[in-house]
């Protein structure tokens, strides 16, 4: 499909957001993934989320590793800088970029092989460091570009296209992130844009590390009977556990949420997450309970989805995100005036008294 | 002269000098260096056979202690006192990879002429560690002295009739005068400093002054130290003929000098260069670079009003991540660096290739230690020269700069950031454990307040706004091989996707051969074009010289001392120290100007020599390796011994040391 160029001229009637941008302005180049790939649906949801949030594309830094997922940052936000680095190392590049310029809105797109095998160490540590970023795992349980090997997220008993049965235990990024202290943990499905877009928006607005693991079937190598990451299996076993809406700072929470068991969680920038429907006794801010609940659902064979866990925004001055821990100045370090960085000749002279 | 040089085929890597080194088993100090057959240079006796002739401000001594007993501060005190007497002096810390219990040594060399490279000729040994008595006592030059703790008798079999034993009841005195075992251990160290002050004529007022500076806020500790220093001093004065004929005398050699280690100086350079992001993983011997950077940042980089940091220092999960963070930060516009050693550089090589190909400016300090693999983490070597030059898979070639001492560590740290941003590529600063962690006398560091960072070709928001055409990241607009760069978050017109996969000059993904080759060739031209802008070699030409001594990095002191020693024997030698790769245009003419060049370096394979052969027009036969890679800093005798195996330079007292093996 690479030979198909997108037309430059938009339809004049396209809806514009407050920046005067249409959804087309948030697109990238044409996808070169297989027709029907879950990743392309995720790209579309990302475009929708940025458009709805009215984020200027050039304020965003898109990063990725290697694999099918690694290609996707090319497909959205063409006016944003992107960095398609090396396999499994997206977290460190993003950490560096965020350290240098805290004003950048960081979105990293990874895959199950990229994050849970070769990049497992970096994934774990970017969670620990609470880097302010939205981390997406496009999870299809398989290596696509190398033609169908199991990934570390493949379930025990699931079969490969050529019939082998996986007997190694899977690594679940959601449970792992909960364990490592992530403040925002979600699971979704590429086929459920209605659920995905609000979660993406909330994840982008969350201050600190936000993980969204998105089941994203591989139509070519992992969409057969026996696969637990196929469209059919996911739909059959889908449990939308938590219904959550993202409510921007200026908007009121609709009255229907206020009644009954609905609750809202305050976010750092004043926006809120309104939980419309959650199971009885399910508290999305109780890490241990969420962990236990997800494990139970998994044992029952369900794919539990939704914004599963979110931390309440910390008090002013108590921020434990990357820059809060670092204690860095409010201004980005990149471009900080040199005069404020170099101590100068006089101080060097004085300092050297110590070396005599 | 040149006629006596054997063909390089026999003398190159694995030649006579290095062959001897293989006789030593790894991890051992080769005994051959210290047997009577290889006794260090004798201390000359007076003609009438009486006491040794007097020698002033030219001595070396070695203190053997146990790791973790606090001897470092006592030894530093000695070194600083000698420095303040105005005498050029170096301190070499030979320490184990251990926290407590293993043997450790500190070597001090004071030399009025400024020769402060390591020497293996010790006038005195202060033997404080019974576990190493034997080897320590064996290392004293004939006619020299052994100071030891006489609280207990020396074990039998350690006697030497050609040296003088100076027994001082250090343990007994400290037990009698101090309470608590830790204090006693610490004060024993200060006690031997006092005794050495008496024996070597170190100015006691300076010693007391230094103690006062150190313990200004701790009056009780100061009193204890004063007492300990006097105990040692008085005992030596009373029992020995002080001062010894080999002694010190105040001079004015250090007015414009400081004593500093290379890691501290490099860290200071990073602060002055305006580096704001450091990412690293702890590894000996580079850790103290980031430690120093952290300390300086806290001193100089806190916002005075908010107390917030104008820096971010990230201890990564491994060197891979550290390199990734540096590259991410540099991509986003910060001056960013990492500090590591060879083992870490191995892990980083994946990212180094990305930074080279995607053209992300980044600075890598490699404080080299002994490889391969874990090697000897607390010993020094220059084993990463070739690796750094071409690190990573595919066609890669990097800018590498080689400081010789802490002064250059400071200057080259600053230069490294300018070069990285000017040429949009990783830049390596290769130091080593000896430069990085030992105390060197160097000229004071200077700073020009008019300095502003060279951020290279970066388009601003205004320039992008005004641009009429589209921005293309990898297009060689100016014909110098260096494309223009944009930073994230600046302007929508500057957006592009950085990638390690094949890309064309417009920044688009490609798997087509011509657009791919076009970019790779241009990146090659860019690095070639950097050579004249890199630090030029240090060259010293001698009248009528036909041989050249070519060296690199921390070998400088030993090689310059050898040049002097050769001159004293009537042999003129030209000297060149390479300071950067790709080689500066001055390198090749120097090589061509000599009948033969000896490449002096600290590795087994003659890596500098190989690079010179590969990257200049120098004939293989015209370059002969002189190698020492045993892990201690290079000494003049290594150079002289190496030369002696290839040429007729006359006999040397120092020539008794096998070059590859001597400690």
HADDOCK unambig.tbl for C-alpha pairs under 7 A between the chains (distance, minus, plus):
assign (segid A and resid 58 and name CA) (segid B and resid 489 and name CA) 5.28 0.50 0.50
assign (segid A and resid 58 and name CA) (segid B and resid 491 and name CA) 6.07 0.50 0.50
assign (segid A and resid 58 and name CA) (segid B and resid 492 and name CA) 4.88 0.50 0.50
assign (segid A and resid 59 and name CA) (segid B and resid 489 and name CA) 4.52 0.50 0.50
assign (segid A and resid 60 and name CA) (segid B and resid 489 and name CA) 6.62 0.50 0.50
assign (segid A and resid 61 and name CA) (segid B and resid 488 and name CA) 6.56 0.50 0.50
assign (segid A and resid 79 and name CA) (segid B and resid 492 and name CA) 4.89 0.50 0.50
assign (segid A and resid 79 and name CA) (segid B and resid 493 and name CA) 6.83 0.50 0.50
assign (segid A and resid 79 and name CA) (segid B and resid 495 and name CA) 5.16 0.50 0.50
assign (segid A and resid 80 and name CA) (segid B and resid 492 and name CA) 6.59 0.50 0.50
assign (segid A and resid 80 and name CA) (segid B and resid 495 and name CA) 5.21 0.50 0.50
assign (segid A and resid 81 and name CA) (segid B and resid 488 and name CA) 5.25 0.50 0.50
assign (segid A and resid 81 and name CA) (segid B and resid 495 and name CA) 4.69 0.50 0.50
assign (segid A and resid 81 and name CA) (segid B and resid 496 and name CA) 5.25 0.50 0.50
assign (segid A and resid 81 and name CA) (segid B and resid 497 and name CA) 5.79 0.50 0.50
assign (segid A and resid 82 and name CA) (segid B and resid 496 and name CA) 6.37 0.50 0.50
assign (segid A and resid 82 and name CA) (segid B and resid 497 and name CA) 4.37 0.50 0.50
assign (segid A and resid 82 and name CA) (segid B and resid 498 and name CA) 5.91 0.50 0.50
assign (segid A and resid 83 and name CA) (segid B and resid 497 and name CA) 5.58 0.50 0.50
assign (segid A and resid 83 and name CA) (segid B and resid 498 and name CA) 4.55 0.50 0.50
assign (segid A and resid 83 and name CA) (segid B and resid 499 and name CA) 5.87 0.50 0.50
assign (segid A and resid 84 and name CA) (segid B and resid 498 and name CA) 6.03 0.50 0.50
assign (segid A and resid 84 and name CA) (segid B and resid 499 and name CA) 4.74 0.50 0.50
assign (segid A and resid 84 and name CA) (segid B and resid 500 and name CA) 6.87 0.50 0.50
assign (segid A and resid 85 and name CA) (segid B and resid 499 and name CA) 5.80 0.50 0.50
assign (segid A and resid 85 and name CA) (segid B and resid 500 and name CA) 5.90 0.50 0.50
assign (segid A and resid 86 and name CA) (segid B and resid 500 and name CA) 6.89 0.50 0.50
assign (segid A and resid 89 and name CA) (segid B and resid 324 and name CA) 6.92 0.50 0.50
assign (segid A and resid 92 and name CA) (segid B and resid 321 and name CA) 5.20 0.50 0.50
assign (segid A and resid 92 and name CA) (segid B and resid 324 and name CA) 4.89 0.50 0.50
assign (segid A and resid 92 and name CA) (segid B and resid 325 and name CA) 4.81 0.50 0.50
assign (segid A and resid 93 and name CA) (segid B and resid 324 and name CA) 4.86 0.50 0.50
assign (segid A and resid 93 and name CA) (segid B and resid 325 and name CA) 4.95 0.50 0.50
assign (segid A and resid 93 and name CA) (segid B and resid 327 and name CA) 6.41 0.50 0.50
assign (segid A and resid 93 and name CA) (segid B and resid 328 and name CA) 4.11 0.50 0.50
assign (segid A and resid 94 and name CA) (segid B and resid 328 and name CA) 6.06 0.50 0.50
assign (segid A and resid 95 and name CA) (segid B and resid 325 and name CA) 5.85 0.50 0.50
assign (segid A and resid 95 and name CA) (segid B and resid 328 and name CA) 6.99 0.50 0.50
assign (segid A and resid 96 and name CA) (segid B and resid 325 and name CA) 3.88 0.50 0.50
assign (segid A and resid 96 and name CA) (segid B and resid 326 and name CA) 5.87 0.50 0.50
assign (segid A and resid 96 and name CA) (segid B and resid 327 and name CA) 6.85 0.50 0.50
assign (segid A and resid 96 and name CA) (segid B and resid 328 and name CA) 4.28 0.50 0.50
assign (segid A and resid 96 and name CA) (segid B and resid 329 and name CA) 4.07 0.50 0.50
assign (segid A and resid 97 and name CA) (segid B and resid 328 and name CA) 4.51 0.50 0.50
assign (segid A and resid 97 and name CA) (segid B and resid 329 and name CA) 4.31 0.50 0.50
assign (segid A and resid 97 and name CA) (segid B and resid 331 and name CA) 6.84 0.50 0.50
assign (segid A and resid 97 and name CA) (segid B and resid 332 and name CA) 5.14 0.50 0.50
assign (segid A and resid 99 and name CA) (segid B and resid 312 and name CA) 6.60 0.50 0.50
assign (segid A and resid 99 and name CA) (segid B and resid 329 and name CA) 6.42 0.50 0.50
assign (segid A and resid 100 and name CA) (segid B and resid 277 and name CA) 6.74 0.50 0.50
assign (segid A and resid 100 and name CA) (segid B and resid 329 and name CA) 4.93 0.50 0.50
assign (segid A and resid 100 and name CA) (segid B and resid 332 and name CA) 6.03 0.50 0.50
assign (segid A and resid 100 and name CA) (segid B and resid 333 and name CA) 6.73 0.50 0.50
assign (segid A and resid 100 and name CA) (segid B and resid 334 and name CA) 5.40 0.50 0.50
assign (segid A and resid 101 and name CA) (segid B and resid 332 and name CA) 6.44 0.50 0.50
assign (segid A and resid 104 and name CA) (segid B and resid 489 and name CA) 6.25 0.50 0.50
assign (segid A and resid 122 and name CA) (segid B and resid 321 and name CA) 6.88 0.50 0.50
assign (segid A and resid 125 and name CA) (segid B and resid 317 and name CA) 6.86 0.50 0.50
assign (segid A and resid 326 and name CA) (segid B and resid 312 and name CA) 6.32 0.50 0.50
assign (segid A and resid 327 and name CA) (segid B and resid 308 and name CA) 5.54 0.50 0.50
assign (segid A and resid 327 and name CA) (segid B and resid 309 and name CA) 5.76 0.50 0.50
assign (segid A and resid 328 and name CA) (segid B and resid 308 and name CA) 5.27 0.50 0.50
assign (segid A and resid 328 and name CA) (segid B and resid 309 and name CA) 4.37 0.50 0.50
assign (segid A and resid 328 and name CA) (segid B and resid 310 and name CA) 5.97 0.50 0.50
assign (segid A and resid 328 and name CA) (segid B and resid 311 and name CA) 6.48 0.50 0.50
assign (segid A and resid 328 and name CA) (segid B and resid 312 and name CA) 6.75 0.50 0.50
assign (segid A and resid 329 and name CA) (segid B and resid 308 and name CA) 4.97 0.50 0.50
assign (segid A and resid 329 and name CA) (segid B and resid 309 and name CA) 5.45 0.50 0.50
assign (segid A and resid 329 and name CA) (segid B and resid 310 and name CA) 5.82 0.50 0.50
assign (segid A and resid 333 and name CA) (segid B and resid 276 and name CA) 6.32 0.50 0.50
assign (segid A and resid 333 and name CA) (segid B and resid 310 and name CA) 6.58 0.50 0.50
assign (segid A and resid 333 and name CA) (segid B and resid 311 and name CA) 6.82 0.50 0.50
assign (segid A and resid 333 and name CA) (segid B and resid 334 and name CA) 6.36 0.50 0.50
assign (segid A and resid 334 and name CA) (segid B and resid 332 and name CA) 6.82 0.50 0.50
assign (segid A and resid 334 and name CA) (segid B and resid 333 and name CA) 4.86 0.50 0.50
assign (segid A and resid 334 and name CA) (segid B and resid 334 and name CA) 4.15 0.50 0.50
assign (segid A and resid 335 and name CA) (segid B and resid 333 and name CA) 6.83 0.50 0.50
assign (segid A and resid 335 and name CA) (segid B and resid 334 and name CA) 6.89 0.50 0.50
assign (segid A and resid 338 and name CA) (segid B and resid 274 and name CA) 6.27 0.50 0.50
assign (segid A and resid 341 and name CA) (segid B and resid 274 and name CA) 5.31 0.50 0.50
assign (segid A and resid 341 and name CA) (segid B and resid 301 and name CA) 6.24 0.50 0.50
assign (segid A and resid 342 and name CA) (segid B and resid 271 and name CA) 6.39 0.50 0.50
assign (segid A and resid 342 and name CA) (segid B and resid 272 and name CA) 4.76 0.50 0.50
assign (segid A and resid 342 and name CA) (segid B and resid 273 and name CA) 6.87 0.50 0.50
assign (segid A and resid 342 and name CA) (segid B and resid 274 and name CA) 5.82 0.50 0.50
assign (segid A and resid 343 and name CA) (segid B and resid 272 and name CA) 6.61 0.50 0.50
assign (segid A and resid 343 and name CA) (segid B and resid 300 and name CA) 6.21 0.50 0.50
assign (segid A and resid 344 and name CA) (segid B and resid 447 and name CA) 6.95 0.50 0.50
assign (segid A and resid 344 and name CA) (segid B and resid 449 and name CA) 5.88 0.50 0.50
assign (segid A and resid 345 and name CA) (segid B and resid 447 and name CA) 4.96 0.50 0.50
assign (segid A and resid 345 and name CA) (segid B and resid 448 and name CA) 6.44 0.50 0.50
assign (segid A and resid 345 and name CA) (segid B and resid 449 and name CA) 6.02 0.50 0.50
assign (segid A and resid 355 and name CA) (segid B and resid 258 and name CA) 5.35 0.50 0.50
assign (segid A and resid 355 and name CA) (segid B and resid 259 and name CA) 5.22 0.50 0.50
assign (segid A and resid 355 and name CA) (segid B and resid 260 and name CA) 6.00 0.50 0.50
assign (segid A and resid 356 and name CA) (segid B and resid 84 and name CA) 7.00 0.50 0.50
assign (segid A and resid 356 and name CA) (segid B and resid 258 and name CA) 5.29 0.50 0.50
assign (segid A and resid 356 and name CA) (segid B and resid 259 and name CA) 6.01 0.50 0.50
